[in-house]
């Protein structure tokens, strides 16, 4: 079962296309910074569990060891690797990968009949 991102408003998991997830670091100073950044948008969050993860959309591009653009050009799937000192800094209401296109308004049967009569 995939773990979902703990950031507020984000439900990304590692089984989504081009999304990687990362467990909280063991280094206490770095872990504390990750926790503080998550709590900026989740006031009552009690902290990470052993299965808590943050997805790749909360990190800047320079937080990763290598760019995936090279691998994607060859259709090679690879998990992104964080630099040892990377800190999640991008916390929006929703990650860009979660934003869906607005659904078009459905027409009811009466509207459809009126259109066909014209």
C-alpha positions in Angstrom: 0.0 0.0 0.0 1.5 3.3 -1.0 2.2 6.1 1.5 0.5 9.4 0.9 2.3 12.8 1.2 1.7 14.4 4.7 1.7 18.0 3.4 -1.6 19.8 3.8 -3.8 19.5 0.7 -1.6 17.0 -1.0 -2.5 13.4 -1.5 0.3 12.3 -3.9 1.8 8.9 -3.5 4.7 7.2 -5.1 2.5 5.2 -7.5 1.6 8.4 -9.4 3.5 9.1 -12.6 6.7 11.1 -12.1 6.1 11.5 -8.3 8.7 10.3 -5.8 8.1 10.1 -2.0 10.7 10.5 0.7 10.7 9.4 4.3 11.7 11.9 7.0 15.4 12.0 7.5 17.1 10.4 10.5 19.4 13.3 11.1 17.7 15.2 14.0 18.5 18.8 12.9 17.3 18.1 9.3 14.2 16.2 10.5 13.3 19.1 12.8 13.4 21.5 9.8 11.2 19.2 7.7 8.7 19.0 10.6 8.6 22.7 11.1 8.0 23.3 7.4 5.1 20.8 7.3 3.6 22.3 10.5 3.4 25.7 8.8 0.4 24.5 6.9 -0.8 21.8 9.4 -1.0 23.4 12.8 -2.3 20.3 14.7 -0.1 17.7 13.0 1.5 15.5 15.7 4.7 14.8 13.7 5.9 12.0 11.4 5.4 8.3 11.9 7.7 5.7 10.5 5.5 5.6 7.4 5.2 9.4 6.9 6.5 10.7 3.5 6.7 14.0 1.6 6.4 13.9 -2.1 8.8 15.4 -4.7 6.6 18.3 -5.6 7.5 20.0 -2.2 11.2 20.2 -3.1 12.9 22.7 -5.4 14.6 21.3 -8.5 18.0 22.0 -7.0 17.2 19.7 -4.1 17.7 16.7 -6.3 21.1 15.1 -7.1 20.4 14.8 -10.8 17.8 16.1 -13.2 15.3 13.6 -14.5 15.0 15.3 -17.8 17.9 13.3 -19.2 16.3 10.0 -18.2 12.8 11.0 -19.3 14.1 11.8 -22.8 14.9 8.1 -23.0 11.7 7.0 -21.3 13.7 5.6 -18.4 11.8 5.5 -15.1 13.9 6.4 -12.1 13.2 7.5 -8.5 14.6 10.9 -7.8 17.3 11.1 -5.2 17.4 14.0 -2.7 20.6 15.8 -1.8 21.7 15.0 1.8 20.7 18.5 3.0 17.5 18.9 1.0 14.5 20.6 2.8 10.9 20.7 1.6 10.0 24.3 1.0 7.1 24.3 -1.4 3.8 24.1 0.4 0.8 25.1 -1.5 -2.9 24.4 -1.0 -2.4 21.7 -3.7 0.5 20.4 -5.6 0.5 21.1 -9.3 0.2 17.4 -10.1 -3.0 17.2 -8.1 -4.8 20.1 -9.8 -7.4 18.8 -12.1 -9.0 20.5 -15.1 -12.4 22.0 -14.1 -15.2 19.7 -15.2 -17.5 21.0 -17.9 -21.0 21.7 -16.8 -23.3 18.8 -17.6 -26.4 19.7 -19.6 -29.7 18.2 -18.5 -32.1 16.5 -20.9 -34.2 19.6 -21.4 -31.3 21.7 -22.6 -30.2 19.0 -25.0 -33.7 18.8 -26.6 -33.9 22.6 -26.9 -30.6 22.6 -28.7 -31.6 19.9 -31.2 -34.9 21.7 -32.0 -33.1 24.8 -33.2 
